[in-house]
Amino acid sequence: MSAMMALVPYVKALHVAMLLLWCGGLFALPLMLARHDPAIGQGDYTRIRHATHYTYTFCITPAAVLAIGSGTALIFLREVFVTWMFAKLFFVAMMVTFHVWIGYVLVAVAEREGAHRAPKPALPLVLLLAPVLCVLTLVLAKPELQEIPVPDWLTEPRGHQFPFDVPRR
């Protein structure tokens, strides 16, 4: 067994742990944002604002970066260049979009002047549930999606530079 293949269980454990933290945080943040109500009093409002800010900045965002980084490493370590993986990456991109949107809402509610209200948590939670369940289904079932046409350059490592020019600084 090569040294790189010996790393796979550790990278996979890191990936799963960070996914649990990231997804759990993405489900918790809409609930935390729903508690942002200036009518509760300045002390409580400040405490809730700091909790959501620090949770997003120091817990959930680093977990997302580590989950995506370790997942990318696993793709190349295990050479998983199959159609279900590309479908999974599409739904991961939807989760990243949700993550960015939550950050935008956090800034709008807590740091901008004016009357900004967080959305009710039900719709964001349902919207998040869809890509999370799709990722879980694709990873656990690993369905054969051969009928979906995928270009060869996506399914096989080429061992050379990208097929386009990278701008130089």
C-alpha positions as CSV (number, residue, x, y, z in Angstrom):
1,M,0.0,0.0,0.0
2,S,1.4,3.3,-1.0
3,A,1.8,6.1,1.5
4,M,-0.8,8.2,-0.2
5,M,-3.4,5.4,0.0
6,A,-2.7,5.0,3.7
7,L,-3.9,8.5,4.2
8,V,-7.3,7.8,2.7
9,P,-9.0,6.7,5.9
10,Y,-7.7,9.7,7.8
11,V,-8.7,12.2,5.1
12,K,-12.2,10.5,4.8
13,A,-12.6,10.8,8.6
14,L,-11.7,14.5,8.5
15,H,-14.1,14.9,5.5
16,V,-17.0,13.3,7.3
17,A,-16.4,15.1,10.6
18,M,-16.2,18.5,8.9
19,L,-19.3,17.7,6.8
20,L,-21.2,17.0,10.0
21,L,-20.1,20.2,11.5
22,W,-20.7,22.2,8.4
23,C,-24.2,20.8,7.6
24,G,-25.2,20.9,11.3
25,G,-24.1,24.6,11.4
26,L,-26.0,25.4,8.2
27,F,-29.2,23.9,9.7
28,A,-28.6,25.8,13.0
29,L,-27.8,29.2,11.6
30,P,-31.3,30.0,10.2
31,L,-32.7,29.1,13.6
32,M,-30.1,31.4,15.3
33,L,-30.9,34.2,12.9
34,A,-34.6,34.0,13.6
35,R,-33.7,35.0,17.2
36,H,-32.3,38.4,16.0
37,D,-35.0,40.7,17.2
38,P,-34.1,44.1,18.6
39,A,-37.2,44.0,20.8
40,I,-35.6,41.4,23.1
41,G,-33.3,44.0,24.6
42,Q,-29.9,45.3,23.7
43,G,-27.9,42.9,25.9
44,D,-29.6,39.8,24.6
45,Y,-29.6,41.1,21.1
46,T,-25.8,41.7,21.3
47,R,-25.2,38.2,22.8
48,I,-27.2,36.5,20.0
49,R,-25.5,38.6,17.3
50,H,-22.1,37.7,18.6
51,A,-23.0,34.0,18.9
52,T,-24.2,33.8,15.3
53,H,-21.3,35.8,14.0
54,Y,-18.7,33.7,15.8
55,T,-20.4,30.5,14.9
56,Y,-20.5,31.4,11.2
57,T,-16.9,32.9,11.1
58,F,-14.9,30.6,13.4
59,C,-16.8,27.3,13.3
60,I,-18.9,26.8,10.2
61,T,-16.8,28.5,7.5
62,P,-13.6,26.7,8.5
63,A,-15.5,23.4,8.6
64,A,-16.8,24.1,5.1
65,V,-13.3,24.9,3.8
66,L,-11.9,21.7,5.4
67,A,-14.8,19.6,4.2
68,I,-14.4,20.8,0.6
69,G,-10.6,20.6,0.7
70,S,-10.6,17.0,2.1
71,G,-13.3,16.0,-0.3
72,T,-11.2,17.3,-3.2
73,A,-8.2,15.4,-1.9
74,L,-10.3,12.2,-1.7
75,I,-11.4,12.7,-5.3
76,F,-7.8,12.6,-6.5
77,L,-6.6,10.1,-4.0
78,R,-9.3,7.6,-4.9
79,E,-9.5,8.7,-8.6
80,V,-13.3,9.0,-8.4
81,F,-13.9,10.6,-11.8
82,V,-17.4,9.2,-12.3
83,T,-20.7,10.8,-13.2
84,W,-22.3,10.5,-9.7
85,M,-19.4,12.4,-8.3
86,F,-20.0,15.3,-10.7
87,A,-23.7,15.3,-9.7
88,K,-22.6,15.4,-6.1
89,L,-20.4,18.3,-6.7
90,F,-23.3,20.2,-8.2
91,F,-25.3,19.8,-5.0
92,V,-22.2,20.7,-2.9
93,A,-22.1,23.9,-4.9
94,M,-25.7,24.5,-3.9
95,M,-24.7,24.0,-0.3
96,V,-21.9,26.5,-0.7
97,T,-24.4,29.0,-2.3
98,F,-26.6,28.5,0.8
99,H,-23.6,29.1,3.0
100,V,-22.8,32.4,1.3
101,W,-26.5,33.5,1.4
102,I,-26.5,32.8,5.2
103,G,-23.4,35.0,5.5
104,Y,-25.2,37.7,3.6
105,V,-28.3,37.5,5.8
106,L,-26.1,37.6,8.9
107,V,-24.4,40.8,7.8
108,A,-27.7,42.4,6.7
109,V,-29.4,41.6,10.0
110,A,-26.6,42.3,12.4
111,E,-24.3,44.9,10.9
112,R,-26.2,47.2,8.5
113,E,-28.3,50.1,9.6
114,G,-32.0,50.0,9.1
115,A,-34.7,47.5,9.8
116,H,-33.5,44.1,8.5
117,R,-35.3,41.0,9.5
118,A,-34.0,37.5,9.0
119,P,-36.3,35.2,7.0
120,K,-38.4,32.7,8.8
121,P,-36.3,29.6,9.2
122,A,-38.8,27.1,7.7
123,L,-38.1,27.9,4.0
124,P,-34.3,28.1,4.3
125,L,-34.2,24.8,6.2
126,V,-36.3,23.0,3.5
127,L,-34.2,24.6,0.8
128,L,-31.0,23.3,2.5
129,L,-32.5,19.8,3.1
130,A,-32.8,19.2,-0.6
131,P,-29.1,19.4,-1.6
132,V,-28.0,17.7,1.6
133,L,-30.3,14.7,1.0
134,C,-29.2,14.6,-2.7
135,V,-25.5,14.5,-1.6
136,L,-26.2,11.7,0.9
137,T,-28.2,9.7,-1.7
138,L,-25.4,10.1,-4.3
139,V,-22.6,9.2,-1.9
140,L,-24.4,6.2,-0.3
141,A,-26.0,4.8,-3.4
142,K,-23.3,5.6,-6.0
143,P,-25.8,5.2,-8.8
144,E,-24.8,4.3,-12.3
145,L,-25.5,7.5,-14.3
146,Q,-23.9,6.4,-17.5
147,E,-26.8,7.6,-19.7
148,I,-25.8,11.2,-18.8
149,P,-23.1,12.3,-21.3
150,V,-19.9,13.6,-19.7
151,P,-16.9,14.7,-21.7
152,D,-13.8,12.4,-21.5
153,W,-11.7,15.2,-20.1
154,L,-13.9,15.2,-17.0
155,T,-13.7,11.4,-16.4
156,E,-10.0,10.7,-16.8
157,P,-7.0,12.3,-15.3
158,R,-4.8,13.7,-18.1
159,G,-1.5,14.1,-16.3
160,H,-0.9,17.5,-17.9
161,Q,-1.8,21.2,-17.6
162,F,-5.3,22.5,-17.8
163,P,-6.8,22.7,-21.3
164,F,-6.9,26.5,-21.1
165,D,-4.4,29.2,-20.4
166,V,-4.0,30.4,-16.9
167,P,-3.5,34.2,-16.7
168,R,-0.1,35.3,-15.4
169,R,0.3,38.2,-13.1
